[in-house]
Amino acid sequence: EQDKEGSAGNIYFRTEFRDRIGKISPYFLNTQIGTLFTTTYGQDEHDFALVQLYWEQFLADGDWRLRIGKLDPDDYFALGRFADDYRYFDNALFSAFPASNHPSGGLGFNSQWYIDPEWTLTGGITDVQGKKTHSGFNTFGDGRFFYGLDLTYSPEIEGWGHGNYRIGVEYRDEVPDLDRPEDTTFYFNVDQEIAEDIAP
């Protein structure tokens, strides 16, 4: 918790390299397994890439958290205990929220206000054309963005355990060159332990 004290600042980065084993990566087998949803990003392939790089700044004795740089909206919006394409389900139907349409990572900023130990308000914008394998400097100037706002309530319920109750709204600007219309998403999701480390 020391990195959250006072007005601490941190720099974060993440790199990835993925290669296939055999002639084809698992990501491209989605049409062969009887589902309209793809396998997760963790099953694709791409060259070495700097997928995240951002500065994080804490203010107001750690109650306010700012980030600016190359960010992944999946880390902040429409979250869920099992919504993780690296650690849990290999099919996007179970490891993501189908209604959410996030860019895979782009230039932008994110702000979190820790209202109290149970309530957190998160807002941010990201280049809607962002890709984790590209720097994004050539598209950020187009002024088309993904916008997100999320309110999370995280209580500790006696006899059950930790829970997260989230409500949020997301908006994506239109990208005519890529035939992507604008869209708006509202979400509400819950993950609540019913016993220690057990959440349905």
N, C-alpha and C positions, 0 to 999 in steps of 0.2 A: 504493500500500500504506500510505500514511501514515494513512488513516482507520482502520487496524486496530492501530495501535501503542498500547501501554499500556492505558489505560482510556478510549479515545476514545468519544464519543457522537455520533450523527448522527440527523437526522430526515429521513424520506423521504416523498414523496407522488407519486401518479400520477393523472392525470385522463384521461378519454376522452370523445369525442363521435363518434357514428357515424350517418351518414345514408345513405339508399339513393340509388342513381342509377336513376331510372326508377320504375316502379310497385311493385316488390317487391324486397326485399333478397335477395342470393344465399343467405343462410342458410335461407330458406324454399323453396328449390328442391331440397332433398335428396331428396324423394320422387320427383323427376322424372329422376333420374340413375341409377336402378337400384341403389340401395344402402340398407341399413337404418341406416347411420351418417349423421349430419348433416354439413353443412359446418361449419367451425370458427367459434368465437366472433368471430374477426376478420372474418367475413362477415355479422354480424348488424347490428342498428340499435338505438340507444338514445339517450336524452337525455344532455346533459352530466352527468358523474358523477365524484365523487372515489372512485376504485376502490380505492386503497390510501393509507393514512396511518399511519405507525408510527414509534416511537422505537427506535433500535438502539444497544445499549451493548456495548462490548468490555470484558472483564475478564481477569484473570490474564495480563497482557502479551499480549493479543490471542488467547489460546487458547480463550477462551469468549466466545460471541457471543449476546446476548439481543435479542429483538425483541418489542414489545408494541404493539398497535393493531389496525388493520384490515388483515388479511393475506390473501394468496392461497395456499392449500396447493399449487397447481400449481408454485409456485416452489421447493418444498422436498422434495416427496415424489413417488416414482415418476418421477424425472427421466429424461431420455434426450437424446442429442445432437440428435435430430430431433423431440423432443416439444415443439414450440413452434408454437402456432397462429397466430403472427404472422409468422414468417419462413420456414416450410417448407411442409408439405403443407396443402392447403385442405380435405381430408377428415379428419374426426376419427379414422377408422380408422388413419391413418398418423401423425398428429400428437399422439396421446394413447394412453394405455393403457386399453383397454376395461374391464379389471377394476377400475380405480380410479374411485371415485365421489366426487369432491371438490366441496364447495361452491365457488361462484365467487368467494368472498371474504367474510370476516366478521371480527368482533372475536375476538381471541385472543392467544396468545403462542407464540413459537418459540425454541428454544434449540439452539445448535450448539457441539459440543466438537471442536476440532481436535486430535485425539489426537497426531498427528505429521503431517508433510507428506503422507503417503499415506492416512491414515485419518481419517474424519469421522463423528461420531455426531450425528444430528439428531432432535429430538423436539418435539412441539407439539400444541396444541389450537386449534380454530377453531369458532365458532358454526356448527352443521350447517345452520342455516336461512339462513346468510349469503348475500347477493347483492351483487354488485359495485356495483349501482346504488342500494343502500339503505344507510343508516348502520348498521343492525343493533342499535341500542340497544333497540328494541322486542321483539327475539327473544332476545338474549343472556341475559336473565334467566330464560328458560325452562329453562336448564340442560341443553340437549341439544347435544352437541358431536361434532365430528369429531376423532379422535385419530390421530396418526401417529408412527411410529418408523422411522428409516432408518439403516443403516450402509453407508458408501461407502468402497471401496478404490480409490485413484487412482494406479496406478503409472506410471512411465515405463519402458517395455520397450525395451531396446537393439535397434536394427534395425527396430522397429515404430513406437513413439511412445506417446502418452498414451492411457490407458484408464480407464474407470470401471466398477466392478463393484458393483452395488447390491443389497441385500437389505432388505426392510422389511415392516412390518405396518401395516394401517390398520383403524380401526373407526369406524362411524357409529352414533350413537344413533337410535332410532326417532322419527319425527315423525308421530304418528297423524292430526293434522289435515290433513296433506298426503298421507296414504296412502303414506308411505315407511317401509318396514320397516328394522330394524337390519341391518347387514351387516358382515362382516369380510373383508378382502382381504390375501393374502400375495403378495409379488412378488419376483422376481429378474430383473434385466436387466443387459445388458452393452453398452457401446459401446467398441470398441477400435480404435485406428488400426492399420492394417497398413502404412502408409507415411505420410509427412508430410501431414497434413490429409486423409487418406483413411480413412474408417471405413465398413465395410459395414453 
